[in-house]
Amino acid sequence: MFGLGKRDLTLFLIVAVMALFAPFILNPFPTDSGMAQFNAGYPDLMQRFVIFGILAIGFNILFGLTGYLSFGHAAFLGVGSYAAVWMFKLLSMNVIPAILLSMIVSGLFAVVIGYVSLRRSGIYFSILTLAFAQMSYNLAYSVLTPITNGETGLQITLDDPRILGVSATADGGIPVTNLFGLEMRSFETLNIGPWAFQFSVGYYVAAVIMLISFYIAIRIFRSPFGMMLRAIKSNQNRLYYTGLNARPYTLAAFVISGMYAGLAGGLLACMDPLAGAERMQWTASGEVVLMTILGGAGTLIGPVLGAGFIKYFENIFSKINDQVVHGWVSFLPDGLEDLVVALIHPFVGKGWHLTLGLMFMLIVIFLPGGLVEGGQRISRRLRRKPAEDDAKSASTEPAE
Amino acid sequence: MDAIILQILNGLDKGSAYALIALGLTLIFGTLGVVNFAHGALFMIGAFCAVTLNRLLTLSHQVVDETRTDFLGNPLKVDVPYMQDIFGEATGAAIIDWSVPLAILFSIPIMIGFGVIMERGLIKHFYKRPHADQILVTFGLAIVLQEVIKQIFGANPIPTPAPDVFRGSFDFGTMLGFDPNVIIYPYWRLVYFGFAAIIIGAVFAFLQFTTFGMVVRAGMADRETVGLLGINIDRRFTIMFGLAAAVAGLAGVMYAPINSPNYHMGMDFLVLSFVVVVVGGMGSLPGAVLAGFLLGILESFASMNQIKSILPGIDQIIIYLVAIIILLTRPRGLMGRKGVMED
């Protein structure tokens, strides 16, 4: 079905079902319970899950398939956001033209950057993309202020033209982003017992787009084109020896990946019509890399998992403060309680980045294949166990 | 003419910092073949060594000064640093005043130790892994170091003054026969440049004129053969890693008075230093130094008002632009060796 193999179809359907029922799945704790802070089923966070999922899926097409490590992907995210906000300012608050323009603009941007950067490979490529991204970031803050509005960030205002829409709503407010009248920020709340499930329009629009992007990514992975990209990763020289020019393929992968990032940036702007240069900073690029690695580069589902994982923990960890930790360990004697809180303190709340950095290192050191590989190792071990009970010592992991 | 000299001078201190960091990066790359994204963090840790020493030296206790009173008529309590108790008032004050230069001595063992631990504990396991993994793990390490420093010292820049003698500026123009008040240059920047020149010279002399340096150079050229000759090249490369960390740390220590240390200063310099290394040529030590000064000076020229009025924003992007042009026209960089990183 849909031109997918059986396993891919199962995977796709699982992702689709998960995405559609996310408001239930991510909301397992009743609203009045102490665990409610671990719920992720509210629109803002769910939107970020799927949008960064798109970004990571796109990054994976480049890094996972061709092995080219781009350290400047956040630039496309930023460009996409700016393009979308400009569309809201000039044309209308409908999200469709905004998303289309953000993809086109970031695609063009990717053609230029890719054409130059892909002349080199390996570390040089990483540094070139990093240089381009930093350049865009610096420019967005300085010379391009008329387009980007500098440090304040680009916002929609009451006196924007909006040719096909209205500059201001009837009651004089700023119009909101919508899809043919469906407002992105509107949501329905469904109360079942102590649970409150929120269904947001913005989330479902983003989720549907994520599913489409995921489907396209699967098709690319399974296509002859994807095979070619994998060939580039395993041995580019041999490809040249056989008389094939690899560069058009890598450029195509780079542009596709850049358009995915632009799409994600455009969607971010659709959910909250604001674009700032900090989205282009190189730490943001690093975050994309981390998502992909954490989930498992080169696998289909990995990047989506990684994006969800990071965004969830970013949100939850930064919400935990000392009082919450005190609440958890209150059963301990006072002195010990303070000690435990003091030990946990650097890693939660504002210290989230420390946890992120540690996680990054641990993943790269011990699990280079990411969560997907971890899952595979565990399942392999479980499956093998009954057969090899007597030969346990033989089933040690290969040395790293 | 005077404007040109002023811009060259202005570029020197930043160029010195770039050159020192890029030198360390190239040392690590040339010996161990590892791309160290945590090198900027080492620079930052150096700067915070200066901050720490300054804080240690100014540790003080309160003493009631009977001769002075506050506005209520009570005897005034004065903070007296322990240094003044130990060494007497004048010497103690002088030691505190000279805390940044003293931090050089303080930081060398710390940075070498740090570098050696980092190499043995982490980098060692990544020799056989792809460059992407090396980049990623050192990137993670850089985040961790940066956040640890942020936890300890806070997010705000910490002013760390230079010794009193070197504070302020002097009229460099009059020495060269220009009109007074045209070329005003802070003392400390000149000190920084001189210091950088000494360190760079010392590293080159060490590699060129000592037996140890000779072995290291041989190892850079052909690691396997040197190993087969019965020389423990790994241990020497570990020491070189410590040395490179020390060079970055010293660059940071002396940079503290120029720019108050904050936790993200390393990252700011790292990106530029990588660009410097690439422009100079991966694995070439003279190339790294040359490109460091060149880009520092170019950057300061680009921030001249006359140039900015023709090409607005050029000061923000000049370094990246040069790097892109160099990489496309001379892929090995200015002085890159053949066969380095060409997989």
HADDOCK unambig.tbl for C-alpha pairs under 7 A between the chains (distance, minus, plus):
assign (segid A and resid 69 and name CA) (segid B and resid 132 and name CA) 6.83 0.50 0.50
assign (segid A and resid 128 and name CA) (segid B and resid 324 and name CA) 6.83 0.50 0.50
assign (segid A and resid 131 and name CA) (segid B and resid 320 and name CA) 5.48 0.50 0.50
assign (segid A and resid 135 and name CA) (segid B and resid 317 and name CA) 5.49 0.50 0.50
assign (segid A and resid 135 and name CA) (segid B and resid 320 and name CA) 6.60 0.50 0.50
assign (segid A and resid 138 and name CA) (segid B and resid 316 and name CA) 5.92 0.50 0.50
assign (segid A and resid 139 and name CA) (segid B and resid 313 and name CA) 6.81 0.50 0.50
assign (segid A and resid 139 and name CA) (segid B and resid 316 and name CA) 6.89 0.50 0.50
assign (segid A and resid 142 and name CA) (segid B and resid 313 and name CA) 6.28 0.50 0.50
assign (segid A and resid 143 and name CA) (segid B and resid 312 and name CA) 6.30 0.50 0.50
assign (segid A and resid 143 and name CA) (segid B and resid 313 and name CA) 5.15 0.50 0.50
assign (segid A and resid 346 and name CA) (segid B and resid 151 and name CA) 6.96 0.50 0.50
assign (segid A and resid 353 and name CA) (segid B and resid 147 and name CA) 6.76 0.50 0.50
assign (segid A and resid 354 and name CA) (segid B and resid 143 and name CA) 6.85 0.50 0.50
assign (segid A and resid 354 and name CA) (segid B and resid 144 and name CA) 5.27 0.50 0.50
assign (segid A and resid 354 and name CA) (segid B and resid 147 and name CA) 5.41 0.50 0.50
assign (segid A and resid 357 and name CA) (segid B and resid 140 and name CA) 4.75 0.50 0.50
assign (segid A and resid 357 and name CA) (segid B and resid 141 and name CA) 6.60 0.50 0.50
assign (segid A and resid 357 and name CA) (segid B and resid 143 and name CA) 5.22 0.50 0.50
assign (segid A and resid 357 and name CA) (segid B and resid 144 and name CA) 5.07 0.50 0.50
assign (segid A and resid 358 and name CA) (segid B and resid 140 and name CA) 6.68 0.50 0.50
assign (segid A and resid 358 and name CA) (segid B and resid 144 and name CA) 6.28 0.50 0.50
assign (segid A and resid 360 and name CA) (segid B and resid 140 and name CA) 5.41 0.50 0.50
assign (segid A and resid 361 and name CA) (segid B and resid 137 and name CA) 5.17 0.50 0.50
assign (segid A and resid 361 and name CA) (segid B and resid 140 and name CA) 5.17 0.50 0.50
assign (segid A and resid 361 and name CA) (segid B and resid 141 and name CA) 6.61 0.50 0.50
assign (segid A and resid 364 and name CA) (segid B and resid 133 and name CA) 6.67 0.50 0.50
assign (segid A and resid 364 and name CA) (segid B and resid 137 and name CA) 5.98 0.50 0.50
